[in-house]
Amino acid sequence: TLPPITPYFVMKVGHVPLVPYRRPGDPAVATRVAALIAAGHAKRTPIRAVLLDRLGPVVWHETPGAAMAVLEELEETAKLWLMTAPKPAPLTEDQIAELRMQFGAAW
């Protein structure tokens, strides 16, 4: 849902898939999120957040503090993306590869 415009977004948040709208509490949402997590795991790109269409973000991590860091970075990146004109170019594949090598980013 957001391009990789900052190194911290790549390292802390990663890809954030958009989950199509379903009413709050619909079990189909959990099924879809579980499938996205499994697909990310298979590609070695863990999913730490999703954006529920018309409802907002859902994040998770190993600890509540780590999950809060993911949410904060997601919100700050979204704010930067919305407030910046012209839109910044996403990080290049070479720049993302360097983050993978130096910091173990799983983008």
Residue pairs with C-beta under 8 A, 6 or more apart in sequence:
1 16
1 17
1 18
1 51
2 9
2 16
2 74
2 77
2 78
2 81
3 81
3 90
4 10
4 90
4 91
4 96
4 107
5 77
5 80
5 81
5 88
5 89
5 90
5 91
6 77
6 80
6 91
7 91
7 95
7 99
7 105
8 73
8 77
9 73
9 74
9 77
10 91
10 96
10 99
10 105
10 107
11 99
11 103
11 105
12 48
12 69
12 70
12 73
13 48
13 49
13 70
13 73
13 74
13 77
14 40
14 45
14 46
14 47
14 48
14 49
14 105
14 106
14 107
15 40
15 45
15 47
15 107
16 47
16 49
16 50
16 51
16 57
16 74
17 36
17 47
17 50
17 51
18 50
18 51
18 53
19 29
19 32
19 33
19 36
19 50
19 51
19 52
19 53
20 32
20 53
21 52
21 53
21 54
21 55
22 28
22 29
24 55
29 52
33 50
33 58
36 47
36 50
37 46
37 47
39 47
40 46
40 47
41 47
44 106
45 106
45 107
46 106
48 59
48 60
48 61
48 67
48 70
49 57
49 58
49 59
49 60
49 70
49 71
49 74
50 57
50 58
51 57
51 58
52 58
57 71
57 74
57 75
59 67
59 70
59 71
59 74
60 67
60 70
61 67
61 69
61 70
80 88
81 87
81 88
91 99
96 105
96 107
99 105
99 107
100 106
100 107
